[in-house]
Amino acid sequence: MTTTADQPATPASRKQTQGPGNRAPTQTKTGLQPAPLARQGTLAVGIIGAPLALSALVGLVVALKPSILGGSQPLFMLAIFEAITALSGITLILLALGRYREGPALTAGLAAFAVAVGAVLGSVSTNNQIGSLDLRPLVIARLAAAAGIGIGGLALSLRSAASLIRLVVGAMLVVPVVAALGLFLLGRLAGIIDRFDALHPAVSLSAAIAAGIAALVAVSAGGHLIIRAFEPDPRDPAAPKP
C-alpha cells in the first residue's frame, strides 16, 4: 500500500507547490535577474542611438553631395565619419533590442568613443562649415550624445543603484582633486598660491599640509568607492569566489 508521500508528484501538484510565494526567480545566463539600472541604461542608449543614426545618414548624404547646402566638392573624410556614426547609432538600437547580450557595456563604450571621435574629426576636416551651414551646434550635440551613451554604458556595467551611488560619490571626491592638480600644473593657481605665500610661514605651511592630507584622503576614499562600484555581485555564479 502506497501512501500519499510515496506517490510521484503530478504537474498539478507541482503548480500547487510553486504558488506565488514559492515561485523561483527568473534567471539569466549569469543566474541573476537583470538589474533595473541595466534595463534603463539599455533603453537610454537605444533612445539616443535612433536620432543619432538618422542624423548621421542625413550627414552622409550631405557629405557626398554638399551642393545641397551650397558646397562644391564631396567631403569624403566627413562621409567616412558620418558612416561610422550611423553604424554606431544602429548598433545602439540593436543593443536596446537585445541583440548584444554579451558585453553590452563595452559595446556602448565603443559606440560613445566612435561618436565623439567622429564629431571632433569631422569638425576639423570641414572647419565647422559646409556651405552656409555652421556645424558647431551639431558637433556639440554629438558630443552630448556621446556623453549620454557613456553614462548609459556605465549603467550597463554597474550592478545596482547602490553601485551607481558609489560611483557618483567616488567621482565627486576624485575629480576636484584631479582638476586642481591639472590647474596647478598649468599655472592657473599661481594667484591663489601667491596669496598663501604672503601669509605667515607657519600659516601657509599648515594650510599646504592640510590641503595635501585632504587631497590624499579624498583620492583614497574616492578610488575605493569607484572600485567597489564595479565589483561583481557575489550572487553571480560567474563572479570569482574568494
C-alpha positions in Angstrom: 0.0 0.0 0.0 1.5 3.3 -1.0 1.0 6.5 0.9 0.5 10.0 -0.5 4.1 10.9 0.3 5.3 8.0 -1.8 3.3 8.9 -4.9 5.1 10.8 -7.7 4.4 14.5 -8.0 2.0 15.3 -10.7 2.0 18.5 -12.8 -1.0 19.8 -10.8 0.8 19.2 -7.5 3.9 21.0 -8.8 1.8 24.0 -9.7 0.3 24.0 -6.2 3.8 23.8 -4.5 5.0 26.6 -6.8 2.5 29.2 -5.9 3.1 33.0 -5.9 5.0 32.8 -2.7 7.2 29.9 -3.8 7.9 30.9 -7.4 11.6 30.6 -8.3 13.1 33.8 -9.7 13.7 34.1 -13.4 17.4 33.6 -14.2 19.5 34.9 -17.0 22.8 33.4 -18.3 24.5 34.9 -15.2 22.0 33.3 -12.9 20.6 36.7 -11.8 17.6 38.8 -12.9 18.8 41.8 -14.9 19.1 44.9 -12.7 16.6 47.7 -13.3 19.6 50.0 -13.7 20.9 47.9 -16.6 17.5 47.9 -18.3 17.3 51.7 -18.0 20.8 52.0 -19.4 19.9 49.8 -22.4 16.8 51.8 -23.1 18.7 55.1 -22.8 21.4 54.2 -25.3 18.7 53.0 -27.7 16.8 56.2 -27.5 20.0 58.2 -28.1 21.0 55.8 -31.0 17.9 56.3 -33.1 18.2 60.1 -33.8 21.9 59.7 -33.9 21.7 57.2 -36.7 19.1 59.3 -38.6 21.2 62.5 -38.4 24.3 60.6 -39.5 22.6 59.2 -42.5 21.5 62.7 -43.5 25.0 63.9 -42.8 26.4 61.2 -45.1 24.1 62.3 -47.9 25.2 66.0 -47.4 28.9 65.0 -47.3 28.6 63.1 -50.6 26.5 65.9 -52.2 27.4 69.2 -50.4 25.8 71.2 -53.2 22.6 70.8 -51.2 23.9 73.4 -48.8 25.9 75.4 -51.3 29.1 73.4 -51.1 31.3 72.5 -54.0 33.3 69.2 -53.8 32.3 66.0 -52.0 33.7 65.7 -48.4 34.9 62.1 -48.3 36.5 62.3 -44.9 33.3 63.7 -43.4 31.4 60.9 -45.2 33.6 58.3 -43.5 33.0 59.8 -40.1 29.2 60.1 -40.7 29.1 56.4 -41.8 30.9 55.3 -38.6 28.5 57.4 -36.6 25.5 55.9 -38.4 26.8 52.4 -37.7 27.3 53.3 -34.1 23.7 54.5 -33.8 22.3 51.4 -35.5 24.4 49.3 -33.1 22.9 51.1 -30.1 19.4 50.4 -31.5 20.2 46.7 -31.8 21.6 46.8 -28.3 18.4 48.2 -26.9 16.5 45.4 -28.8 18.6 42.8 -27.0 20.8 41.7 -29.9 24.1 42.1 -28.0 23.8 40.2 -24.7 27.5 39.7 -24.3 29.4 42.8 -23.3 26.7 45.4 -23.6 28.7 48.0 -21.6 31.7 47.6 -23.8 29.6 47.9 -26.9 28.1 51.2 -25.6 31.5 52.5 -24.6 33.0 51.8 -28.0 30.0 53.5 -29.7 30.4 56.5 -27.5 34.1 56.7 -28.3 33.4 56.4 -32.1 30.7 59.1 -32.0 32.9 61.5 -30.0 36.0 61.0 -32.3 33.8 61.2 -35.4 32.3 64.5 -34.2 35.7 66.1 -33.5 37.5 64.8 -36.6 34.5 65.7 -38.8 34.5 69.2 -37.4 38.3 69.5 -38.1 38.0 68.2 -41.6 35.3 70.7 -42.6 36.5 73.6 -40.5 33.0 73.6 -38.9 31.4 74.8 -42.1 29.6 73.2 -45.1 28.4 75.9 -47.5 26.1 78.1 -45.4 25.7 75.6 -42.5 27.6 76.1 -39.3 28.5 72.6 -37.9 29.3 73.7 -34.3 25.9 73.1 -32.9 25.8 69.6 -34.5 29.3 68.9 -33.0 28.2 69.9 -29.6 25.0 67.8 -29.9 27.1 64.8 -31.0 29.5 65.2 -28.0 26.5 65.4 -25.7 25.1 62.2 -27.3 28.5 60.5 -26.8 28.4 61.5 -23.1 24.9 60.2 -22.7 25.9 56.9 -24.3 28.9 56.7 -22.0 26.6 57.2 -19.0 24.3 54.5 -20.3 27.3 52.2 -20.7 28.2 52.8 -17.1 24.7 51.9 -16.1 25.0 48.7 -18.0 28.3 47.8 -16.2 27.0 48.6 -12.8 25.1 46.0 -10.7 22.6 48.1 -8.8 21.6 51.6 -7.8 24.0 51.3 -4.8 26.8 50.8 -7.3 25.8 54.0 -9.1 25.8 55.9 -5.9 29.3 54.7 -5.0 30.5 55.7 -8.5 29.0 59.2 -8.2 30.3 59.8 -4.7 33.7 58.5 -5.7 33.9 60.7 -8.7 32.8 63.7 -6.6 35.8 63.1 -4.4 38.4 62.3 -7.0 37.5 64.7 -9.9 38.0 68.0 -7.9 41.5 66.9 -6.8 42.5 65.9 -10.3 41.1 69.2 -11.7 43.0 71.2 -9.0 46.2 69.3 -9.8 45.7 70.0 -13.5 45.2 73.7 -12.9 48.3 73.7 -10.7 50.4 72.1 -13.4 49.1 74.6 -15.9 49.9 77.5 -13.6 46.3 78.6 -13.2 46.6 78.6 -9.4 49.5 81.0 -9.2 47.4 83.8 -7.8 46.0 81.7 -5.0 49.4 80.3 -4.2 50.9 83.8 -4.0 48.2 84.8 -1.5 49.1 81.9 0.7 52.8 82.7 0.4 52.1 86.3 1.6 50.8 84.9 4.9 52.9 83.9 7.9 55.1 81.0 7.0 53.6 78.8 9.7 50.1 79.5 8.4 51.0 78.8 4.8 52.8 75.6 5.7 49.9 74.4 7.8 47.5 75.2 5.0 49.7 73.3 2.5 49.9 70.2 4.8 46.2 70.3 5.5 45.4 70.6 1.7 47.7 67.7 0.9 46.2 65.5 3.6 42.7 66.3 2.4 43.6 65.6 -1.2 45.1 62.2 -0.2 42.1 61.2 1.8 39.7 62.3 -0.9 41.6 60.4 -3.6 41.9 57.3 -1.4 38.3 57.2 -0.4 37.0 58.1 -3.9 39.2 55.5 -5.6 37.9 52.9 -3.1 34.3 53.7 -3.9 34.9 53.7 -7.6 36.5 50.2 -7.4 33.7 49.0 -5.2 31.1 50.2 -7.7 32.4 47.8 -10.4 32.8 44.8 -8.1 30.9 41.7 -9.3 27.8 40.6 -7.5 28.7 37.7 -5.1 25.4 36.1 -6.1 26.5 35.8 -9.7 27.8 32.3 -10.4 30.3 33.8 -12.9 31.8 36.0 -10.1 35.2 34.8 -8.8 34.9 33.0 -5.5 37.2 34.2 -2.6 
